[in-house]
C-alpha cells in the first residue's frame, strides 16, 4: 500500500513515529515531502527505513545498500 499525497505519513503509519523526537519526525516528514514532490510514492517499508535512519537504528551504509537493492529490484521487474 502506498500513501496518497493527501495523507501525511505520520497519520498513515503513526506507529512508526512513536519513538521519534519532534526533530526526528520533522526530518523524516520533510524528506518524504520533498521526495513526493519529485513523484515518489513512499511505502510503509520506505518510511520505516527513514525512521530507523533518523534514530540511528540503521546506519548510513546499510540504508544506502537497501535503497540500491530496492532500485535494482524495480529495474529488473520493468525489464
Secondary structure, 3 states (H helix, E strand, C coil): CECCCCCCHHHHCHHHHCCCCHHHHHHHHHHHHHHHHCCCCCEHHHHHHHHHHHHCCCCHHHHHHHHHHHHHHHHHHHC
